[in-house]
Amino acid sequence: MNDQFLGRFFRPKTVNREQKPPHELLNGEDPELGIDAEDGRSDAADAAAEVPSHDQTKQDMVAQRVALHRFLLDRINLGILDTMTAEELVEEVRPLVREYVRDHNFPLNAKELDSLILDTTNEMLGLGPLEPLLKDDTIADILVNNYKQVFIERFGQLEETDIQFKDEDHLMRIVTKIVSAVGRRVDESSPLVDARLADGSRVNVAIRPVAVDGPMLSIRKFSKQPFTLERLVAGGSMAKAMQILLTIAVKGKKSIIISGGTGSGKTTMLNALSSQISNKERLITIEDAAELQLQQKHVCRLETKPPTLDGQNEIRQRELLKNALRMRPDRIIVGETRGEEAFDMLQAMNTGHEGSMCTIHANSPRDAMSRLEQMIGMAGMPMSQMSIRQQIASAVDLIVQVERLHDGKRKMVSISEITGMENDVIQMHEIMAYKKTGVDENNNVRGYFHATGIRPKFLDDIAGTGLSVPDNIFDPSHQLK
């Protein structure tokens, strides 16, 4: 290496090439088949399907990429990356990758070596050490605690990786690149930000002064393959009978609220349900950070806007909902309802936009109703508790409850129907549910899906449209498959 090259690209310090092989990542079940995903996860997404035999090979490739990135981080001067073109970077990286391949005895031919060099260069111009993890479809979450510690969630379990950033400034460069790509900012005056990657993966960032140990980054990945109810059934996240019932409910334009805790798979479930909507309908989506993956042709996406430095020009979900009503929607889909926009969402459901859907954080269907009631109160409208409950009872048809079990799997644990008011109480009955029966020797949750024996009332409402379901799926005497 000549001195000019050394001074331009290398860090002038001794490099330890006797690196240990990267930490082995867990093998197990494919998270992309379960309810996230948000969640899907992404909300990545995961489930209880068996892992194909080639997944171990993919994990080994990711581990090698991680080791190569660590080698390059010890050798390169990151300050010049932003000043170089892709072609210049390829020429600079080429001798380094060749050296690494030679020292580790990788059996690569010239074409494979050129491909590895090009991929490595693209990763350096992208999100650096995180790129191999983003390309691994079995990973649901990437959690950067600080520049020296990165965890992943794979198959519902957390696992530490060997990935490290060069220093805190290197991590900040990656963070800034992510948030600036979607027109947002992160600095001391605005240390918390939600953003998204180009593929729709959800990103949350926290930096100093609120992040004590330096920048923190959380990425909820979403499956590249569109989610469907059939895929969730195949992964064991719901029963076939549940799929049949929810398909009819969506096609029959019943308004649905998806309830669950953080990481339980609400967004993944919302994506899967929306796949049953006709291509002839106009859909308006409203989100804080656009992450829904709707497959329809006629989809208009709206996203909130944070305030400027002087605290002005903020656009919240409530303003977007009001505007969406003027855009001739057939259905409105809200990624997550968490505040005063709940009032406008109910108004939309009650004024000709049946079949609208949203998600809400709650641990049970009854808790979801209580939270909805509280959020409507945040809108400051002069409404009594009775009138708020009447609005909810007339607007919402079904509540789908999803849950992340302690073994990491996501399940649809309840489908409940709201049937009206009795005195001042919202009447609700459960139609189908998941019953836990214990755990096996590997601490995996055991259980089964079952019907309660109650036939939903909304089936009578949509009978005139030609939609129907077999009555035997409501038989409580056998388990649902």
N, C-alpha and C positions, 0 to 999 in steps of 0.2 A: 504494500500500500504506500502511495507517495504521501509526502507531508501535507500537500495541499488537500488531498482527499481526507487525510486523517483529521486535519484541523477543521474542515468544513462539516464533516458528517459524524465523526466518532467522538465519543466522550473520552478525554485523555485520562483513562484509568485502566487498571488491570481488570480483565474480565475472567471470572471463574467459569470455565466451560464444563466443569464436572458437575453439571446440574443433575439433580435427581429427577426421575420421570415424574410428570404431573400426577397429582392425586387422582386416583381412580374415582370416577363418578358412579353413583348408584345405578344399578340396572333394575328394572321393574316394569311397572305398567305404564302404558302410554297415556299421559295426561290430556292429550289433545282430543281423546274420545269422550271426555267427561264434561260436566257442566263447569264452566270456567268460573275458562277460560276465560267474564267478564269477562267472564267473564270473562276464557276462555278463555283466561284464560284462560284472555286471556286470558276483569274480571277477565290469561291466559287462559287455560281450559285443559281439563284432564279427566281421566276415567279409568275404568277397570278392565281394559282390554289387554291382551297379552302383547308383549313387545316382539316385533318381528326379529328374526335372527340377525338381520343386518344392522340392527341398532347398536350392537356392541362395536361393530366396525366403525360406525359413525362416531361413537363416543371416543374411540381410540384416535380417530382423525382429528376431532376437536382438541383432544389432549395434546397432540403433536403441534397443532396450530398455536395453542396456548404457550407451549414451551418455546416455539419459534419467536413468538411475540416478546416473551421475556428476554430472550437472547438479543433481539433487536433493540429493545428498550435500554439495555445496558450499553449498547454501542453507538446509538444515534444521537444526534443533536436535534431535539424536537423543534428548536427555534427556527429552523430553516424550512420546515415542512410547508408552511403557508406561503413561502416565496417560490416554491418549485412547481413546475408543471408535472403532469403525470408521467410524461416521457422521461424527464430528467430524474424523477424519483425511481423509475424502473432501472435506469442505468446505475444509480447509486446503490440500490438495494441488491442488485444482481450478485456482486461478489460476496456480500454478506450471506445471502441465502445459499449460494454455492458452498461457502465455507461450512455453514451449519449442516448442510446435507452430507458433505464429505466427512465431517467429524462424526456424524451419527450413523454413517453407513446406510443411508436410505437408498433402496434400489430404484432409482428414477432414471428414465431415459431423457433425452434432450427435450422432447416435446412436453413431458410431464414436468420437468424442471422449469421450463418457460411458463407453463400454466401456474405452477406454484408461485413463481416470482410475480406474475401479474396479479394473482389473487392476493398475495401479501401486500402488494402496493395499493390495491384498491381498499384493503382493510385499513391501511395506515391513513389513507385519505378519507376514510369513513369514520367509524367510531373506534378505531384502534383496537385495543385488546378485547373489546366487547364483541367485535364482529364474529369471531368463531362461535360465540354463544348465541348470537342472534340467528345464525344459520342453522343451529341445531334445533330441529322441530320438536324434540322431546322435552325441551326446557320450557317451563311455563312462566317463571319469574326470574329476573336478574336483579340482585340486591347488592348495591355497592355501598358498604358501610363507611369506608374511607379509601384512600388511594392504595392501601396495602391489603385490603380485605374485601373479597367479593364472594357472595354466596349465590347459589341458584336453588330454585325449586324444581325438582324433577320427580314425577310420579307421586306428587303430593308430599314429598319429604325435602327438607332443607339439607344442603350439602355445601361445604366450603370448597372453593376452587383454588388453584394455584395462580390465578390471574392477579397481576398487580399493575398499577400505573407507575410511571417513572417517579412522579412526585405529585404534590397537590396541584401545582400549576398545570400539569398534564391532564389531570382529571377535570379541572376547570375548563380547559380548552374543549374537551369533549362535551361537557355540560352546555357551554355557550353555543357550540355548533348545533346541538339538538334544539334548544329553545329559540334560537334566532331563525331557524328554518321555518318555524310556524309563526313568526312575527311577535314573539314574546321576549321578555328580558328577565335576567336574574342578576341582582347586585345587592349591595348591603341594604339599600332602601326597599328592595323587593326580593327577599331571600327565599321565598317559597313560590314555586310555579308548577303548574300542570301543563304538560305538552304532549306531543305524540310524534312517533316516527313516521316515515313515509308509508310503511305498511299498515298503519293504524294502531300499532302497539302503544299502550298508555305509558306515559313517563311522568314521574313526580320527582322534583328536585328540591333539596334543602341545602343552603350554604351558610357560611358564617354570616352573621353572629348567632343565628338560631341553631345551627349545626355545630356543636362544640368541637368535634374532632375533624372538622373539615367537610367538604362537599359530600352529600349523600344522594344517591341516585337509585330510584326504583323503577324497573321496567316490567310491565305486565304484557307479555307477548300474546299475540293472537294467531290462531292457526291460519296458515296460508290456504288450506282447504276449507271452503265455506261450510258452516255448521248447518246441519239439518236435524230434525227430530229423529229420523231413521238412524243417524250416526250416534245420537245419544242413547237410543235403545240398544244399539249394537254394543255400546260401551258399558251397559248395565246401569246407566244413570237414571233410567226411567223404564216403566213397563210399556209393552206394545199397546195395551189398553189405554194407558195415559196418552200415548201419541194419537190414537184414534180420537179420543175425546177432545184433546186440545186442537187437533186439526179442524174438527167440525166447529169448535168455538171460534177459531180465527176466521174460517171461511164464512161463518154466520155473523161476523162483525160483532162479536161480544167483546166488551172492553175488559182488558186483563191487566192486573198489577202483579209484577213478579217481586216477591219479597225474599230477603235472605241477609245473612251477615256478610261482612267483608270477606272477599275471596271465595264466596260460596257458589259463584257461577251465574249471577243474575244477568250479566251482559251476554254471556254465551247463550243462556236460555232465551233472551230477547231476540238475539240473532236467529236462533233456530225457529222460534215461533213466527218471526217475520217472513221466513222462507215460504210459508203457506199462503201469503197474501198474493192476490191476483196481480198480474202485470198490467192490468187495465186500470189500476187505482193509482192515484197520486199521493205519495208519501212525503211528509215533512219530518225530518229528524232534528231534534234540538239537544245539544250536549255542551258540557263545559269544555271537553276536549274530544273532538270527533273520533270515535272509535268503532261505531257500529259498522257492520259489514253486510248491508242489505244487498240482496241479489236482484231486486226488481229493476226494471228499466227506468221507471219514472220516480226517482228519488231526489229530493232537494234537501241539502244538508246545511243546517245553521249551527253556528258555534259562538259561545259567549266571548266577550272581549274584556280583558282586564283594564283597570283604570290606567291613565297615563301617569307620568311622574308627579303631576300636580293634583292627582286624585280625580280627574275629570274624565268624561267620555266612556265610562264603564257601561257595558251592555250586558245585562243579566238574563237569565233564562226566562224571567217573567216578561221582559220586553220582547224577547224572541217569540214566546208563545202568543202574545197579543198580535204580533206581526204575522205569524204563521196563519192565524185565522183569516187574514186578508189575502192569502195566497191560494185560495181554493183547494185546500187539502181534502182528500178522502179520509185519511187517517193521520194522526199526529203521534209520533213516537218520541218520548223523552228518555234520554239515556239514564238519568237518575234524578228523581224528585227529592229535594232535600230542604225546601224552604217555601216561601210564600207563593212560588209558581204553582203549587199544588192546587190552589183555588182556581187558577186559570185552566189548569188541566181538567179539573172536574167540569168546569163550564163548557169546555170543548166537547167532552164526552156526552154532555147533556144537551148539546145544541147542534146535533146533526153530524157529529164526527164519531159515530159508534165504531168500535173496533180499534180504538186508539189503545196504546200500551205504554207502560212506564215501569221503572224499577224503584224500589224503596228499601232502605235498610231497616229490617225488623227481624225478630227471632221467631215469630209465629204469625199466622194470619190475623189473629185478634190484636196482636201488638201492631201490625201494619195499619189496622184501622185506627188505633189510638194515635199513632204517629201522624197519619194523614190528617186526623182531626186537629192535632196540635199545629201542623204546618199551615192548615187553612186559617187557623187563628192568627198566625204570623202575618197574614195579608192585611190585617187591620180593618177588615170589613165589619160593619155593624150587624153581625149575625149571632143568633142565639145558638147554644149547643145543640138544641133540637133541630134547628134548620140546617146546621152543618152536617149532622148525621143523616138527615133526609137527603141532602145533596149527594153524600157518599153512597147511600143505599140505592139511589136512582141512577147513579153514573157508573158504578163498578159492578161488573157481573161475576168475574172470577178472580181469585187470588191463588197464585202458584207459589208455593213455598219451596225454596231450595236450601240445602244445607251442606256444609263441608264437615264430614265426619272426622273423628279423631285419627283415623288411619290415612287421611288425606284425600279420600274419594269424595266426589260430589254426587249427591242424590237429590232427586225430586221427592220431598218427604210428604207433600200434601197438595191436593187440589180442592179448594173450597169455593162454594158458591154463596153469593150474597142474595138473599131472597126478599129483602124489604125491612120494614121497621115493625117492632112490636112495643108499644108504649114508647120509651125513649132509648131502646136498645136495638142496635143493628143486628138483624137475624142472619146467621151464617150457618151452613152445614157442610161437613166434610164429605167429599164424594169418593176420593181415592187417597191412599196414604202409604207410607213406607214404615213398617214396624221392625224395630231392632230386636233381635233375640239374644244377643251376646257377642262374644268375640271368639275367634279360633285360636289355635296354638301360636299363630304368628301375629296375634293382636289385631287382626283384621276384623272389622265389624261384620257380623252376620245379621241377616234380616230378609224380609220379603215384602213385595208390594201386594196390596189387597184393596178391594172395594168395600165400602161401608154398607152397601145395600140401598143407598139413597139414589134415586134417579134424578138428575139435575132438571130443574124447571125450564131452563133456557132451551132445552130440546124441543119443548112444545112451541116456543116462540118461532123457531127456525124450521119447523116441520114443513111449513108451506113453501119453503125454498127448495125442497127436494133433498135436504141434508138430513141424514139419520145415522144412527149407530146401532150395532146389535145390542139387544137388551142383556145378553149374557155377560157383558163386560162389567155389569154392576152386581153380579152375583157374589155375595160375601162368603160363600161356602168354600171357595177355592182361591188359591193364590193367583195373582196376575203375572203373566209372563211377558 
